Amino acid sequence: MHVVHVTPGWKLPVRGYGGSERVVFWLAKAQARAGLRVSILAAPGSHCPGVRVVPVRGARDLAGRLPPDADVFHLHGVGEVRSAVPFLVTVQGNSPEELAYRPEKVYVSRDHARRAGAVAFVYNGVDPEEYVYCEKKGDYFLFLARASRPVKGLDTALRLARRAGIRLVVAGGTRWALRRTGGWLDSLRARVHFCGTVDGLRKARLLAEARALLFPIRWPEPFGIVVAEALVSGTPVVTVPLGAMPEIVAPDVGFLCESEDEMLEAIRRVDEVSPAACRRRALSLFTSELSAEKYRRYYERLLATGTLDGAEGS
């Protein structure tokens, strides 16, 4: 089977921020390792082990670049392609357009699919080889997200750090992000270190050595790749029961909190969580190899029936 991943010209592998781009890179690499023939339409200069890269400079550059021998097109960040070849679309966001039901869409959690009136979903998968597992933790908690987005809850994390008297490392933004999110006074009164955008081994070690990931979102997170990254690193998660969080964060790997007071209690209890349990959960549910196998089943269904309607989630 020849699977062709179609992106709007993303540069792969991505540097810095870029959860969706990482997911595509990991998935394509895992599919190639599993024996599929895999191509990616991505920005010039992209590369992926075992995968043919077809250079495109953007969505408008797709015409004439789609491989004619494809069996399935797998679209990411692109709504559709003009071709007789069957295609499916992975949806990563919450926009009205993304949540508008179409039978070829696959969502990234059960809750995400439910909110779109669909049932097809595949959990995003991380590549465990890119992370560090650590049982001995440092003296800090971690906030890792695009800090300028108010829905990610940086202001809440800063308030928790002040109230709990903990050291908080903020990755994914600088103090200037507080102009949009609030929390400026808390950032001055708490023990906070802003380290900007992180990547590679530095990011892996920040995740692995944190006492916990603080993920105080205020929207229905479709998946939350950083939560899977924390778990595969052996790091518990303190979050809220919105979106996919109840599916990802079981009681043995973290805390689902209804209020800031509950989060403060969770912060005091994070050392009760076993790093090994976090790692086991991630490896059993949220790896790129598992995603590759579940997408293969969807491809086969699409080729056999011409639709994903009625397909069960992962």
Contacts in CASP RR format, 6 or more apart in sequence:
PFRMAT RR
TARGET T0000
AUTHOR 0000-0000-0000
METHOD contacts of the structure
MODEL  1
MHVVHVTPGWKLPVRGYGGSERVVFWLAKAQARAGLRVSILAAPGSHCPG
VRVVPVRGARDLAGRLPPDADVFHLHGVGEVRSAVPFLVTVQGNSPEELA
YRPEKVYVSRDHARRAGAVAFVYNGVDPEEYVYCEKKGDYFLFLARASRP
VKGLDTALRLARRAGIRLVVAGGTRWALRRTGGWLDSLRARVHFCGTVDG
LRKARLLAEARALLFPIRWPEPFGIVVAEALVSGTPVVTVPLGAMPEIVA
PDVGFLCESEDEMLEAIRRVDEVSPAACRRRALSLFTSELSAEKYRRYYE
RLLATGTLDGAEGS
1 36 0 8 1.000
1 37 0 8 1.000
1 71 0 8 1.000
1 72 0 8 1.000
1 296 0 8 1.000
1 299 0 8 1.000
2 36 0 8 1.000
2 37 0 8 1.000
2 38 0 8 1.000
2 39 0 8 1.000
2 67 0 8 1.000
2 69 0 8 1.000
2 70 0 8 1.000
2 71 0 8 1.000
2 72 0 8 1.000
3 31 0 8 1.000
3 36 0 8 1.000
3 37 0 8 1.000
3 38 0 8 1.000
3 39 0 8 1.000
3 70 0 8 1.000
3 71 0 8 1.000
3 72 0 8 1.000
3 74 0 8 1.000
3 299 0 8 1.000
4 38 0 8 1.000
4 39 0 8 1.000
4 40 0 8 1.000
4 41 0 8 1.000
4 66 0 8 1.000
4 67 0 8 1.000
4 70 0 8 1.000
4 72 0 8 1.000
4 73 0 8 1.000
4 74 0 8 1.000
5 24 0 8 1.000
5 27 0 8 1.000
5 28 0 8 1.000
5 38 0 8 1.000
5 39 0 8 1.000
5 40 0 8 1.000
5 41 0 8 1.000
5 42 0 8 1.000
5 74 0 8 1.000
5 75 0 8 1.000
5 76 0 8 1.000
6 41 0 8 1.000
6 62 0 8 1.000
6 66 0 8 1.000
6 73 0 8 1.000
6 74 0 8 1.000
6 75 0 8 1.000
6 76 0 8 1.000
6 78 0 8 1.000
6 81 0 8 1.000
6 87 0 8 1.000
7 21 0 8 1.000
7 24 0 8 1.000
7 40 0 8 1.000
7 41 0 8 1.000
7 42 0 8 1.000
7 56 0 8 1.000
7 76 0 8 1.000
7 77 0 8 1.000
7 78 0 8 1.000
8 58 0 8 1.000
8 59 0 8 1.000
8 77 0 8 1.000
8 78 0 8 1.000
9 41 0 8 1.000
9 42 0 8 1.000
9 43 0 8 1.000
9 56 0 8 1.000
9 57 0 8 1.000
9 58 0 8 1.000
9 59 0 8 1.000
9 61 0 8 1.000
10 20 0 8 1.000
10 21 0 8 1.000
10 24 0 8 1.000
10 42 0 8 1.000
10 43 0 8 1.000
10 46 0 8 1.000
10 76 0 8 1.000
11 21 0 8 1.000
11 42 0 8 1.000
11 43 0 8 1.000
11 45 0 8 1.000
11 46 0 8 1.000
12 21 0 8 1.000
12 24 0 8 1.000
12 25 0 8 1.000
12 40 0 8 1.000
12 42 0 8 1.000
12 43 0 8 1.000
12 46 0 8 1.000
12 47 0 8 1.000
12 48 0 8 1.000
12 53 0 8 1.000
13 21 0 8 1.000
13 22 0 8 1.000
13 25 0 8 1.000
13 46 0 8 1.000
13 47 0 8 1.000
13 48 0 8 1.000
14 21 0 8 1.000
14 22 0 8 1.000
14 25 0 8 1.000
15 199 0 8 1.000
16 197 0 8 1.000
16 198 0 8 1.000
16 199 0 8 1.000
17 146 0 8 1.000
17 172 0 8 1.000
17 197 0 8 1.000
19 225 0 8 1.000
20 76 0 8 1.000
20 77 0 8 1.000
20 92 0 8 1.000
22 126 0 8 1.000
22 225 0 8 1.000
23 92 0 8 1.000
23 124 0 8 1.000
23 125 0 8 1.000
23 225 0 8 1.000
23 288 0 8 1.000
23 291 0 8 1.000
24 40 0 8 1.000
24 76 0 8 1.000
25 48 0 8 1.000
26 125 0 8 1.000
26 126 0 8 1.000
26 127 0 8 1.000
26 288 0 8 1.000
26 291 0 8 1.000
27 125 0 8 1.000
27 288 0 8 1.000
27 291 0 8 1.000
27 292 0 8 1.000
27 295 0 8 1.000
28 38 0 8 1.000
28 40 0 8 1.000
28 48 0 8 1.000
28 51 0 8 1.000
29 48 0 8 1.000
29 49 0 8 1.000
29 50 0 8 1.000
29 51 0 8 1.000
29 127 0 8 1.000
29 288 0 8 1.000
30 127 0 8 1.000
30 287 0 8 1.000
30 288 0 8 1.000
30 289 0 8 1.000
30 291 0 8 1.000
30 292 0 8 1.000
31 38 0 8 1.000
31 292 0 8 1.000
31 295 0 8 1.000
31 296 0 8 1.000
32 38 0 8 1.000
32 48 0 8 1.000
32 49 0 8 1.000
32 50 0 8 1.000
32 51 0 8 1.000
33 50 0 8 1.000
33 289 0 8 1.000
33 292 0 8 1.000
34 289 0 8 1.000
34 292 0 8 1.000
34 293 0 8 1.000
34 296 0 8 1.000
36 292 0 8 1.000
36 296 0 8 1.000
38 50 0 8 1.000
38 51 0 8 1.000
38 52 0 8 1.000
39 51 0 8 1.000
39 52 0 8 1.000
39 53 0 8 1.000
39 54 0 8 1.000
39 67 0 8 1.000
39 70 0 8 1.000
40 46 0 8 1.000
40 48 0 8 1.000
40 51 0 8 1.000
40 52 0 8 1.000
40 53 0 8 1.000
40 54 0 8 1.000
41 53 0 8 1.000
41 54 0 8 1.000
41 55 0 8 1.000
41 56 0 8 1.000
41 62 0 8 1.000
41 65 0 8 1.000
41 66 0 8 1.000
42 53 0 8 1.000
42 54 0 8 1.000
42 55 0 8 1.000
42 56 0 8 1.000
43 55 0 8 1.000
43 56 0 8 1.000
43 57 0 8 1.000
43 58 0 8 1.000
44 55 0 8 1.000
44 57 0 8 1.000
45 53 0 8 1.000
45 55 0 8 1.000
46 53 0 8 1.000
46 55 0 8 1.000
47 53 0 8 1.000
54 65 0 8 1.000
54 67 0 8 1.000
56 62 0 8 1.000
56 65 0 8 1.000
59 78 0 8 1.000
62 78 0 8 1.000
62 81 0 8 1.000
63 82 0 8 1.000
66 73 0 8 1.000
66 81 0 8 1.000
66 83 0 8 1.000
66 85 0 8 1.000
70 83 0 8 1.000
70 85 0 8 1.000
71 85 0 8 1.000
71 86 0 8 1.000
71 299 0 8 1.000
71 303 0 8 1.000
72 85 0 8 1.000
72 86 0 8 1.000
72 87 0 8 1.000
72 88 0 8 1.000
72 299 0 8 1.000
72 302 0 8 1.000
72 303 0 8 1.000
73 81 0 8 1.000
73 83 0 8 1.000
73 85 0 8 1.000
73 86 0 8 1.000
73 87 0 8 1.000
73 88 0 8 1.000
74 87 0 8 1.000
74 88 0 8 1.000
74 90 0 8 1.000
74 295 0 8 1.000
74 299 0 8 1.000
75 81 0 8 1.000
75 87 0 8 1.000
75 88 0 8 1.000
75 89 0 8 1.000
75 90 0 8 1.000
76 89 0 8 1.000
76 90 0 8 1.000
76 92 0 8 1.000
77 89 0 8 1.000
77 92 0 8 1.000
78 89 0 8 1.000
79 89 0 8 1.000
80 87 0 8 1.000
80 89 0 8 1.000
81 87 0 8 1.000
86 302 0 8 1.000
86 303 0 8 1.000
86 306 0 8 1.000
87 104 0 8 1.000
88 104 0 8 1.000
88 105 0 8 1.000
88 106 0 8 1.000
88 298 0 8 1.000
88 299 0 8 1.000
88 302 0 8 1.000
88 308 0 8 1.000
89 102 0 8 1.000
89 104 0 8 1.000
89 105 0 8 1.000
89 106 0 8 1.000
90 105 0 8 1.000
90 106 0 8 1.000
90 107 0 8 1.000
90 108 0 8 1.000
90 122 0 8 1.000
91 98 0 8 1.000
91 99 0 8 1.000
91 105 0 8 1.000
91 106 0 8 1.000
91 107 0 8 1.000
91 108 0 8 1.000
91 112 0 8 1.000
91 116 0 8 1.000
91 222 0 8 1.000
92 98 0 8 1.000
92 108 0 8 1.000
92 124 0 8 1.000
92 222 0 8 1.000
92 223 0 8 1.000
93 99 0 8 1.000
93 112 0 8 1.000
93 222 0 8 1.000
94 115 0 8 1.000
94 219 0 8 1.000
94 220 0 8 1.000
94 222 0 8 1.000
98 116 0 8 1.000
99 115 0 8 1.000
99 116 0 8 1.000
100 116 0 8 1.000
101 116 0 8 1.000
101 117 0 8 1.000
101 118 0 8 1.000
103 307 0 8 1.000
103 308 0 8 1.000
103 309 0 8 1.000
104 302 0 8 1.000
104 307 0 8 1.000
104 308 0 8 1.000
105 116 0 8 1.000
105 118 0 8 1.000
105 120 0 8 1.000
105 308 0 8 1.000
106 120 0 8 1.000
106 121 0 8 1.000
106 122 0 8 1.000
106 295 0 8 1.000
106 298 0 8 1.000
106 308 0 8 1.000
107 113 0 8 1.000
107 116 0 8 1.000
107 118 0 8 1.000
107 120 0 8 1.000
107 121 0 8 1.000
107 222 0 8 1.000
108 121 0 8 1.000
108 122 0 8 1.000
108 123 0 8 1.000
108 124 0 8 1.000
108 222 0 8 1.000
108 223 0 8 1.000
108 244 0 8 1.000
109 121 0 8 1.000
109 123 0 8 1.000
109 222 0 8 1.000
109 223 0 8 1.000
109 243 0 8 1.000
109 244 0 8 1.000
109 247 0 8 1.000
109 248 0 8 1.000
110 121 0 8 1.000
110 244 0 8 1.000
110 247 0 8 1.000
110 313 0 8 1.000
111 220 0 8 1.000
111 243 0 8 1.000
111 244 0 8 1.000
111 246 0 8 1.000
111 247 0 8 1.000
112 121 0 8 1.000
112 220 0 8 1.000
112 222 0 8 1.000
112 223 0 8 1.000
112 243 0 8 1.000
112 244 0 8 1.000
113 119 0 8 1.000
113 120 0 8 1.000
113 121 0 8 1.000
113 313 0 8 1.000
115 220 0 8 1.000
119 310 0 8 1.000
119 311 0 8 1.000
119 312 0 8 1.000
119 313 0 8 1.000
120 298 0 8 1.000
120 308 0 8 1.000
120 310 0 8 1.000
120 311 0 8 1.000
120 312 0 8 1.000
120 313 0 8 1.000
121 313 0 8 1.000
121 314 0 8 1.000
122 291 0 8 1.000
122 294 0 8 1.000
122 295 0 8 1.000
122 298 0 8 1.000
122 313 0 8 1.000
122 314 0 8 1.000
123 223 0 8 1.000
123 228 0 8 1.000
123 247 0 8 1.000
123 248 0 8 1.000
123 285 0 8 1.000
123 286 0 8 1.000
123 290 0 8 1.000
123 291 0 8 1.000
123 294 0 8 1.000
123 314 0 8 1.000
124 223 0 8 1.000
124 224 0 8 1.000
124 225 0 8 1.000
124 228 0 8 1.000
124 286 0 8 1.000
124 291 0 8 1.000
125 225 0 8 1.000
125 228 0 8 1.000
125 286 0 8 1.000
125 287 0 8 1.000
125 288 0 8 1.000
125 290 0 8 1.000
125 291 0 8 1.000
126 225 0 8 1.000
126 228 0 8 1.000
126 229 0 8 1.000
126 232 0 8 1.000
126 282 0 8 1.000
126 286 0 8 1.000
126 287 0 8 1.000
126 288 0 8 1.000
127 287 0 8 1.000
127 288 0 8 1.000
128 232 0 8 1.000
128 282 0 8 1.000
128 283 0 8 1.000
128 287 0 8 1.000
130 200 0 8 1.000
130 204 0 8 1.000
131 204 0 8 1.000
131 207 0 8 1.000
131 208 0 8 1.000
131 229 0 8 1.000
131 232 0 8 1.000
131 233 0 8 1.000
132 201 0 8 1.000
132 204 0 8 1.000
132 205 0 8 1.000
132 207 0 8 1.000
132 208 0 8 1.000
132 233 0 8 1.000
133 208 0 8 1.000
133 232 0 8 1.000
133 233 0 8 1.000
133 234 0 8 1.000
133 275 0 8 1.000
133 279 0 8 1.000
134 205 0 8 1.000
134 208 0 8 1.000
134 209 0 8 1.000
134 233 0 8 1.000
134 234 0 8 1.000
134 235 0 8 1.000
134 275 0 8 1.000
135 234 0 8 1.000
135 275 0 8 1.000
135 276 0 8 1.000
136 209 0 8 1.000
137 209 0 8 1.000
137 210 0 8 1.000
137 211 0 8 1.000
137 235 0 8 1.000
137 271 0 8 1.000
137 275 0 8 1.000
138 209 0 8 1.000
138 210 0 8 1.000
138 211 0 8 1.000
139 167 0 8 1.000
139 211 0 8 1.000
140 166 0 8 1.000
140 167 0 8 1.000
140 168 0 8 1.000
140 169 0 8 1.000
140 193 0 8 1.000
140 209 0 8 1.000
140 210 0 8 1.000
140 211 0 8 1.000
141 161 0 8 1.000
141 166 0 8 1.000
141 167 0 8 1.000
141 168 0 8 1.000
141 169 0 8 1.000
141 210 0 8 1.000
141 211 0 8 1.000
141 212 0 8 1.000
141 213 0 8 1.000
141 214 0 8 1.000
141 238 0 8 1.000
141 267 0 8 1.000
142 168 0 8 1.000
142 169 0 8 1.000
142 171 0 8 1.000
142 206 0 8 1.000
142 207 0 8 1.000
142 210 0 8 1.000
142 212 0 8 1.000
142 213 0 8 1.000
142 214 0 8 1.000
142 230 0 8 1.000
142 235 0 8 1.000
143 154 0 8 1.000
143 157 0 8 1.000
143 168 0 8 1.000
143 169 0 8 1.000
143 170 0 8 1.000
143 171 0 8 1.000
143 213 0 8 1.000
143 214 0 8 1.000
143 215 0 8 1.000
144 171 0 8 1.000
144 172 0 8 1.000
144 198 0 8 1.000
144 203 0 8 1.000
144 206 0 8 1.000
144 207 0 8 1.000
144 213 0 8 1.000
144 226 0 8 1.000
144 229 0 8 1.000
144 230 0 8 1.000
145 152 0 8 1.000
145 153 0 8 1.000
145 154 0 8 1.000
145 172 0 8 1.000
145 215 0 8 1.000
145 226 0 8 1.000
146 152 0 8 1.000
146 172 0 8 1.000
146 173 0 8 1.000
147 154 0 8 1.000
147 170 0 8 1.000
147 172 0 8 1.000
147 173 0 8 1.000
147 174 0 8 1.000
147 177 0 8 1.000
147 181 0 8 1.000
148 173 0 8 1.000
148 177 0 8 1.000
148 180 0 8 1.000
148 181 0 8 1.000
149 181 0 8 1.000
150 180 0 8 1.000
150 181 0 8 1.000
150 182 0 8 1.000
150 218 0 8 1.000
151 217 0 8 1.000
151 218 0 8 1.000
151 219 0 8 1.000
152 181 0 8 1.000
152 217 0 8 1.000
153 181 0 8 1.000
153 216 0 8 1.000
153 217 0 8 1.000
153 218 0 8 1.000
154 170 0 8 1.000
154 177 0 8 1.000
154 178 0 8 1.000
154 181 0 8 1.000
154 182 0 8 1.000
154 183 0 8 1.000
155 178 0 8 1.000
155 181 0 8 1.000
155 182 0 8 1.000
155 183 0 8 1.000
155 186 0 8 1.000
156 216 0 8 1.000
156 218 0 8 1.000
156 260 0 8 1.000
156 263 0 8 1.000
157 168 0 8 1.000
157 170 0 8 1.000
157 214 0 8 1.000
157 216 0 8 1.000
158 168 0 8 1.000
158 170 0 8 1.000
158 178 0 8 1.000
158 183 0 8 1.000
158 186 0 8 1.000
158 187 0 8 1.000
158 190 0 8 1.000
158 192 0 8 1.000
159 183 0 8 1.000
159 186 0 8 1.000
159 260 0 8 1.000
160 166 0 8 1.000
160 168 0 8 1.000
160 214 0 8 1.000
160 216 0 8 1.000
160 260 0 8 1.000
160 263 0 8 1.000
160 264 0 8 1.000
160 267 0 8 1.000
161 167 0 8 1.000
161 168 0 8 1.000
161 186 0 8 1.000
161 190 0 8 1.000
161 191 0 8 1.000
161 192 0 8 1.000
162 186 0 8 1.000
162 189 0 8 1.000
162 190 0 8 1.000
163 260 0 8 1.000
163 264 0 8 1.000
164 264 0 8 1.000
164 267 0 8 1.000
164 268 0 8 1.000
165 190 0 8 1.000
165 191 0 8 1.000
166 191 0 8 1.000
166 267 0 8 1.000
167 191 0 8 1.000
167 192 0 8 1.000
167 193 0 8 1.000
168 190 0 8 1.000
168 191 0 8 1.000
168 192 0 8 1.000
168 193 0 8 1.000
168 214 0 8 1.000
169 192 0 8 1.000
169 193 0 8 1.000
169 195 0 8 1.000
169 206 0 8 1.000
169 210 0 8 1.000
170 192 0 8 1.000
170 193 0 8 1.000
170 194 0 8 1.000
170 195 0 8 1.000
170 196 0 8 1.000
171 195 0 8 1.000
171 196 0 8 1.000
171 197 0 8 1.000
171 198 0 8 1.000
171 203 0 8 1.000
171 206 0 8 1.000
172 195 0 8 1.000
172 196 0 8 1.000
172 197 0 8 1.000
172 198 0 8 1.000
173 194 0 8 1.000
173 196 0 8 1.000
173 197 0 8 1.000
174 194 0 8 1.000
174 196 0 8 1.000
175 184 0 8 1.000
175 187 0 8 1.000
175 194 0 8 1.000
178 184 0 8 1.000
178 187 0 8 1.000
187 194 0 8 1.000
195 206 0 8 1.000
198 206 0 8 1.000
204 233 0 8 1.000
207 213 0 8 1.000
207 229 0 8 1.000
207 230 0 8 1.000
207 233 0 8 1.000
207 235 0 8 1.000
208 233 0 8 1.000
208 234 0 8 1.000
208 235 0 8 1.000
210 230 0 8 1.000
210 235 0 8 1.000
211 235 0 8 1.000
211 236 0 8 1.000
211 270 0 8 1.000
211 271 0 8 1.000
212 230 0 8 1.000
212 235 0 8 1.000
212 236 0 8 1.000
212 237 0 8 1.000
212 238 0 8 1.000
212 254 0 8 1.000
212 266 0 8 1.000
212 267 0 8 1.000
212 270 0 8 1.000
212 273 0 8 1.000
213 226 0 8 1.000
213 227 0 8 1.000
213 230 0 8 1.000
213 235 0 8 1.000
213 236 0 8 1.000
213 237 0 8 1.000
213 238 0 8 1.000
213 239 0 8 1.000
214 238 0 8 1.000
214 239 0 8 1.000
214 263 0 8 1.000
214 267 0 8 1.000
215 224 0 8 1.000
215 226 0 8 1.000
215 227 0 8 1.000
215 237 0 8 1.000
215 238 0 8 1.000
215 239 0 8 1.000
215 240 0 8 1.000
215 245 0 8 1.000
216 238 0 8 1.000
216 239 0 8 1.000
216 240 0 8 1.000
216 263 0 8 1.000
217 239 0 8 1.000
217 240 0 8 1.000
217 242 0 8 1.000
217 245 0 8 1.000
218 240 0 8 1.000
218 242 0 8 1.000
219 242 0 8 1.000
219 243 0 8 1.000
220 242 0 8 1.000
220 243 0 8 1.000
220 244 0 8 1.000
221 242 0 8 1.000
221 243 0 8 1.000
221 244 0 8 1.000
221 245 0 8 1.000
222 243 0 8 1.000
222 244 0 8 1.000
223 244 0 8 1.000
223 248 0 8 1.000
224 244 0 8 1.000
224 248 0 8 1.000
227 237 0 8 1.000
227 239 0 8 1.000
227 245 0 8 1.000
227 248 0 8 1.000
227 249 0 8 1.000
228 248 0 8 1.000
228 282 0 8 1.000
228 286 0 8 1.000
230 236 0 8 1.000
230 237 0 8 1.000
230 278 0 8 1.000
231 237 0 8 1.000
231 248 0 8 1.000
231 253 0 8 1.000
231 278 0 8 1.000
231 279 0 8 1.000
231 281 0 8 1.000
231 282 0 8 1.000
231 286 0 8 1.000
232 278 0 8 1.000
232 279 0 8 1.000
232 282 0 8 1.000
232 283 0 8 1.000
232 286 0 8 1.000
232 287 0 8 1.000
233 278 0 8 1.000
233 279 0 8 1.000
234 275 0 8 1.000
234 276 0 8 1.000
234 278 0 8 1.000
234 279 0 8 1.000
234 282 0 8 1.000
235 275 0 8 1.000
235 278 0 8 1.000
236 253 0 8 1.000
236 254 0 8 1.000
236 255 0 8 1.000
236 270 0 8 1.000
236 273 0 8 1.000
236 275 0 8 1.000
236 278 0 8 1.000
237 248 0 8 1.000
237 249 0 8 1.000
237 253 0 8 1.000
237 254 0 8 1.000
237 255 0 8 1.000
238 254 0 8 1.000
238 255 0 8 1.000
238 257 0 8 1.000
238 263 0 8 1.000
238 266 0 8 1.000
238 267 0 8 1.000
238 270 0 8 1.000
239 245 0 8 1.000
239 249 0 8 1.000
239 254 0 8 1.000
239 255 0 8 1.000
239 256 0 8 1.000
239 257 0 8 1.000
240 256 0 8 1.000
240 257 0 8 1.000
240 258 0 8 1.000
241 256 0 8 1.000
241 257 0 8 1.000
241 258 0 8 1.000
245 256 0 8 1.000
246 256 0 8 1.000
248 285 0 8 1.000
248 286 0 8 1.000
249 255 0 8 1.000
249 256 0 8 1.000
250 281 0 8 1.000
252 273 0 8 1.000
252 274 0 8 1.000
252 277 0 8 1.000
252 281 0 8 1.000
253 273 0 8 1.000
253 277 0 8 1.000
253 278 0 8 1.000
253 281 0 8 1.000
254 266 0 8 1.000
254 270 0 8 1.000
254 273 0 8 1.000
254 278 0 8 1.000
255 262 0 8 1.000
255 263 0 8 1.000
255 266 0 8 1.000
255 269 0 8 1.000
255 270 0 8 1.000
257 263 0 8 1.000
257 265 0 8 1.000
257 266 0 8 1.000
290 314 0 8 1.000
291 314 0 8 1.000
294 313 0 8 1.000
294 314 0 8 1.000
298 308 0 8 1.000
298 311 0 8 1.000
301 307 0 8 1.000
301 308 0 8 1.000
301 311 0 8 1.000
302 308 0 8 1.000
END
